[in-house]
Amino acid sequence: MKIGILRETKTPIDNRVALSPRQIVELQKRFPQSSFVVQPSPIRVFSDEEYASLGIPVSEDLSGCDVLFGIKEATPESLIAGKHYFFFGHVAKKQAYNRHLLQAIMGKGLTFSDYEYLVDDEGERLCAFGWWAGVVGVYYTLQGYGLRTGAFTLPKPTLKFTLADLRAALLGVALPPVRLLVTGNGRVSHGAQYILDQIGALRVDEQAYLSGGTPDRLTYTVAEARQLVRRTDGQPYERHHFRSHPECYVSDFHRWAWRTDILVTCHFWTPGEPVYLTADDLRQQLPIHIIGDITCDIEGSVMSTVRSSTHDAPFYDYDPATGQEAPPFSADSHIVVMAVDTCPNALAHDASEYFGDMLTEHVLTPLLSGGEDSSAVLRRATIVSKGELTAPFAYLDGFAKGLE
């Protein structure tokens, strides 16, 4: 089997890659019958020379490959007929902006597996960047707080910025003695919690956070969904019921909002669930100075997120009086919003190594050992097989045909 590594072409640019030079060398040793080729890229965190110096071919032409791996979506026109592609497709939720991509995948007779649906038997994701999003999201949020208050400055991550660099930068400044709320308890939240613990933030429980006096150091707590909503019928929160019947719940976020200086949102949210901070809430002169919306649900659970932001310009202001975006740091009455939706790219080196290790374990090893149909994990993640929607994704038929 011949494996190709795609060049990333989306804008804003993404520096990550599915496999590092080290990982490819290790795979070739384990599976000597396999071969790899890497498409050249001027932006990738690992340079063409780093691959070539280890004997890994770098070539524009990937037509001889059987399976191709990217990170973000490939362009429809770049797809090579009859191949098997892996990347984050953003088609399975009927994202209209990628309808043409799904149509091209099917029209060219491709097999397509989506990283988002690489899950174990319990439905837990196996190959994801969420933890890294939490780490970087906290960094950017604190960077924004420092810029707003003038209390400190944190460096902009460079291409080779690592987790160690990020941690050292945070430890090198005097962090504010304020309250920071992390929402959710998944991978993203765990990444946020990790870096806060690493830099000496004090974690407290709900009672201490909501009733304590003025903190003397950066203090945080974690609020899960059960602490953010309440049932309208007075019954206890139940996770499955909440996901199935969100209309039976209302936001209980107000009590958190009045005790929070910095909000870092890491919770899962879908339309129909309660809005935690409405436009009316945000007009109430809450103490929240900055919102790091790592989940980046546009006008979703937090209405101040009016758009995503970029690594080059991570911040914008939200003017509560008008409900509109304003230039970053333009007024004390504004709320600074950090809504970078590709946070892991700030740690492209470490995040790529981590992702490649997961990919090696859960995808490359079964793929190179037994083929494309050898693993239940691979089958679950395959949306299209040889141009046809697989049974679990048959609901996309009307969407692909442009009927919905």
C-alpha positions in Angstrom: 0.0 0.0 0.0 1.2 3.4 -0.9 0.3 6.3 1.4 0.2 10.0 0.4 0.4 13.0 2.7 -1.6 15.9 1.3 -0.5 19.6 1.3 -3.0 21.8 3.3 -4.6 24.4 1.1 -7.5 25.9 3.1 -7.5 29.6 4.1 -6.7 30.6 6.8 -3.6 28.4 6.4 -3.1 25.3 8.5 0.4 24.2 9.4 -0.5 20.8 10.8 0.1 17.4 9.1 -1.2 13.9 9.6 2.2 12.3 10.0 5.6 13.7 11.0 8.9 12.5 9.4 9.7 10.4 12.5 6.3 8.7 12.4 6.6 7.8 8.7 10.1 6.3 9.3 8.7 4.2 12.1 5.8 3.0 10.1 8.1 2.0 7.2 10.2 0.0 9.6 7.1 -1.8 10.9 5.5 -2.3 7.5 8.4 -2.5 5.0 5.9 -3.5 2.2 4.4 0.0 2.5 5.7 3.2 1.0 5.0 6.9 1.6 5.2 10.1 -0.4 4.7 13.7 0.8 3.3 16.5 -1.2 5.5 19.6 -1.0 4.3 22.5 1.2 5.8 25.9 2.1 3.7 26.3 5.2 3.8 22.8 6.9 5.3 22.7 10.4 7.7 20.0 9.1 9.6 21.2 6.0 10.0 19.3 2.8 13.7 19.0 3.7 12.9 17.3 7.0 11.1 14.6 5.2 13.6 14.3 2.3 16.6 14.1 4.7 15.1 10.9 6.1 14.6 9.3 2.6 10.9 10.1 2.4 10.0 11.1 -1.2 8.6 14.6 -1.7 6.5 14.8 -4.8 3.7 16.9 -6.3 2.3 13.8 -7.9 0.2 11.6 -5.6 -1.6 9.7 -8.4 0.3 6.5 -7.5 -1.0 6.5 -3.9 -3.8 4.2 -2.7 -4.7 6.2 0.4 -4.2 9.9 1.1 -4.2 11.7 4.4 -4.8 15.4 5.0 -6.0 17.5 8.0 -8.6 20.0 6.6 -10.8 19.4 3.6 -9.2 18.9 0.2 -10.5 21.0 -2.6 -13.0 19.2 -4.9 -10.9 19.8 -8.0 -7.8 18.3 -6.3 -9.4 14.9 -5.6 -8.0 12.0 -7.6 -10.6 9.5 -8.8 -10.8 6.1 -7.2 -8.6 6.9 -4.2 -9.3 6.6 -0.4 -9.1 9.9 1.4 -8.9 10.7 5.1 -9.5 14.3 6.5 -11.9 16.3 8.5 -14.7 16.6 5.9 -17.4 18.7 7.6 -20.1 17.1 5.4 -21.8 14.7 7.8 -23.9 17.4 9.5 -25.1 18.6 6.1 -22.8 21.7 6.1 -24.1 23.5 3.0 -20.7 25.1 2.3 -19.2 21.6 1.7 -22.0 20.1 -0.4 -19.9 20.4 -3.6 -17.1 18.5 -1.8 -19.4 15.6 -0.9 -20.7 15.6 -4.5 -17.2 15.5 -5.9 -16.2 12.6 -3.5 -19.2 10.6 -4.7 -18.9 11.6 -8.4 -15.2 10.6 -8.6 -15.9 7.2 -7.0 -13.8 7.9 -3.9 -13.8 6.2 -0.6 -13.8 8.8 2.2 -13.2 8.4 5.9 -13.7 11.3 8.3 -11.5 11.6 11.3 -14.4 13.0 13.3 -16.1 9.6 13.2 -13.1 7.5 14.2 -14.7 6.3 17.4 -14.4 3.3 19.7 -17.2 0.9 20.6 -18.5 3.3 23.2 -18.5 6.2 20.7 -15.5 8.0 22.1 -13.4 9.8 19.5 -10.0 8.3 18.9 -8.2 10.9 16.7 -8.9 14.5 17.7 -7.2 17.8 18.4 -9.6 18.9 21.1 -7.2 18.7 24.1 -4.8 21.0 22.2 -7.6 23.4 21.5 -8.2 23.8 25.2 -4.6 24.5 25.9 -4.2 27.1 23.2 -7.6 28.6 23.9 -6.6 29.4 27.5 -3.3 30.9 26.3 -5.0 33.2 23.8 -7.7 34.2 26.3 -5.1 35.2 28.9 -3.1 37.0 26.2 -6.3 39.0 25.4 -6.8 39.8 29.1 -3.3 41.1 29.3 -3.7 43.3 26.2 -7.0 44.7 27.5 -5.7 45.6 30.9 -2.2 46.4 30.0 -1.0 44.2 32.8 1.2 41.9 30.7 2.0 40.7 27.2 2.4 37.2 25.9 4.3 36.4 22.7 2.5 35.4 19.5 3.1 31.7 18.8 5.6 31.0 16.0 5.5 28.1 13.6 7.7 25.9 15.9 6.0 27.0 19.2 5.7 24.1 21.5 3.7 23.2 24.7 6.8 23.9 26.7 7.2 27.3 25.1 3.6 28.1 25.8 3.9 27.1 29.5 7.1 29.0 29.9 5.5 32.2 28.5 2.6 32.0 30.9 4.8 31.3 33.9 6.9 34.4 32.9 4.1 36.9 33.6 2.1 37.9 36.7 -1.3 36.3 36.1 -4.3 38.3 37.3 -6.0 37.5 40.6 -9.4 37.0 39.0 -12.1 34.3 38.6 -12.0 32.2 35.4 -14.8 29.8 34.5 -14.2 26.8 32.3 -17.3 25.2 30.9 -17.7 21.5 29.8 -15.8 18.5 30.8 -14.6 16.9 27.5 -11.3 16.9 25.8 -11.2 20.6 25.2 -12.0 21.3 28.8 -9.4 18.9 30.0 -6.8 20.7 27.9 -7.8 24.0 29.4 -7.7 22.5 32.9 -4.3 21.0 32.3 -2.6 24.3 31.3 -4.3 26.2 34.2 -3.0 23.7 36.6 0.5 23.8 35.0 0.7 27.6 35.5 -0.4 27.5 39.2 -4.0 28.6 38.9 -6.0 27.6 42.0 -8.9 25.3 41.3 -11.9 25.6 43.6 -15.3 23.9 43.8 -18.6 25.5 42.8 -19.5 26.7 46.3 -16.1 28.4 46.8 -16.2 30.0 43.3 -19.7 31.4 43.7 -19.5 32.5 47.3 -15.8 33.3 48.0 -14.3 36.7 48.4 -11.9 38.5 46.2 -9.3 36.0 45.0 -5.6 36.7 45.6 -4.5 34.6 42.6 -5.9 33.3 39.3 -8.7 31.1 40.4 -10.9 28.8 38.3 -13.6 26.2 38.4 -15.2 23.9 35.9 -18.9 23.9 35.3 -20.4 20.9 33.4 -23.7 21.0 31.6 -25.6 19.8 34.6 -24.4 22.9 36.4 -25.3 25.3 33.6 -28.9 24.3 33.0 -32.0 23.3 35.0 -35.1 21.4 34.1 -38.3 23.4 33.8 -40.3 20.7 35.6 -38.0 20.7 38.6 -36.7 17.2 38.0 -32.9 16.5 38.3 -30.7 16.9 35.3 -30.1 13.8 33.3 -27.5 13.8 30.5 -29.4 11.7 27.9 -32.6 13.5 28.6 -30.9 16.8 28.1 -29.5 15.8 24.8 -32.8 14.3 23.6 -35.1 17.0 25.0 -33.2 20.3 25.3 -36.5 22.2 25.1 -37.2 20.9 28.7 -34.3 22.9 30.1 -33.4 26.6 30.6 -30.1 28.3 31.2 -28.9 28.6 34.8 -25.9 30.5 33.8 -26.8 33.8 35.3 -25.4 32.8 38.7 -22.0 32.1 37.1 -22.0 35.2 35.0 -22.1 37.6 37.9 -19.0 35.9 39.6 -16.8 35.5 36.5 -14.1 37.8 35.1 -12.8 35.5 32.3 -15.0 32.9 30.6 -13.5 30.0 28.7 -16.2 28.0 26.9 -15.3 24.4 26.2 -18.7 22.8 26.3 -20.5 20.9 23.6 -23.6 22.8 22.3 -26.1 22.3 19.5 -29.0 24.5 18.3 -32.1 24.0 20.4 -30.2 23.9 23.7 -30.4 26.8 26.1 -28.5 30.0 25.2 -26.2 30.7 28.2 -25.5 34.4 27.4 -28.1 36.2 25.4 -27.8 39.7 24.0 -30.0 40.9 26.9 -27.7 39.2 29.4 -24.7 40.8 27.9 -26.2 44.2 28.3 -26.3 43.9 32.0 -22.8 45.1 32.7 -21.5 41.7 33.8 -18.0 41.5 35.3 -16.9 39.4 32.4 -14.0 41.2 30.6 -13.1 38.6 28.0 -14.7 35.5 26.6 -12.5 32.8 25.1 -15.0 30.9 23.0 -13.0 27.8 22.1 -16.1 26.0 20.9 -16.8 28.9 18.5 -20.5 28.4 18.0 -21.4 31.5 16.0 -24.3 33.2 17.8 -24.8 30.0 19.6 -24.6 29.4 23.4 -22.8 32.8 23.8 -24.2 35.5 21.7 -21.1 37.6 21.7 -19.4 35.2 19.3 -20.6 36.9 16.1 -17.8 35.3 13.9 -14.7 33.2 14.2 -11.3 34.9 14.5 -7.9 34.0 13.2 -4.4 33.3 14.6 -3.2 36.6 13.0 -6.1 38.5 14.6 -7.4 36.4 17.5 -9.5 39.2 19.1 -12.4 41.5 18.5 -14.7 43.5 20.7 -18.4 42.9 21.3 -20.4 46.0 22.1 -23.2 45.0 24.5 -25.1 48.2 23.9 -25.5 47.5 20.1 -25.0 43.7 19.9 -22.4 44.4 17.2 -18.7 43.7 16.7 -16.3 46.6 17.4 -12.5 46.9 17.0 -10.5 45.0 19.6 -9.8 46.8 22.9 -11.7 49.9 21.7 -13.8 50.6 24.9 -13.9 49.5 28.5 -17.6 48.8 28.2 -16.9 46.2 25.5 -16.3 42.5 26.0 -13.2 41.1 24.3 -13.9 37.9 22.3 -11.4 35.3 21.4 -13.0 32.9 18.8 -10.1 31.2 16.9 -11.7 28.1 15.5 -8.4 26.4 14.7 -6.6 26.8 18.1 -4.4 23.7 17.8 -2.6 25.1 14.8 -0.7 27.5 17.2 1.0 24.3 18.5 1.3 22.7 15.1 4.4 20.7 15.9 3.2 19.1 19.1 -0.4 18.7 18.0 0.7 17.0 14.7 3.0 14.6 16.6 0.1 13.7 19.0 -2.4 13.3 16.2 0.0 11.2 14.1 0.6 8.8 17.1 -3.2 8.4 17.4 -3.5 7.9 13.7 -0.8 5.3 13.7 -2.4 3.3 16.4 -6.0 3.5 15.3 -5.8 3.8 11.5 -2.4 3.1 9.9 -1.7 0.0 11.9 -5.0 -1.8 11.0 -4.9 -0.4 7.5 -1.4 -1.6 6.7 -1.9 -4.9 8.6 -5.2 -6.0 7.2 -6.5 -3.6 4.6 -9.3 -1.1 4.4 -12.1 -3.4 5.7 -10.1 -4.9 8.5 -11.2 -2.6 11.3 -14.6 -1.7 12.8 -13.1 1.7 13.7 -12.3 2.4 10.0 -15.7 1.1 8.8 -17.5 3.4 11.3 -15.6 6.4 10.0 -16.2 5.7 6.3 -18.9 8.0 4.9 -18.5 7.1 1.3 -17.3 3.8 -0.2 -16.4 3.8 -3.9 -18.7 6.6 -4.6 -21.7 5.4 -2.6 -22.9 6.5 0.8 -22.4 3.9 3.5 -25.5 2.7 5.5 -24.9 4.9 8.6 -24.6 8.0 6.4 -27.4 7.2 3.9 -29.3 10.2 5.4 -27.0 12.4 3.4 -28.5 11.3 0.1 -30.9 14.1 -0.3 -28.3 16.6 0.8 -25.8 15.3 -1.7 -28.4 15.5 -4.5 -29.2 19.1 -3.6 -32.7 18.3 -2.5 -32.4 19.6 1.0 
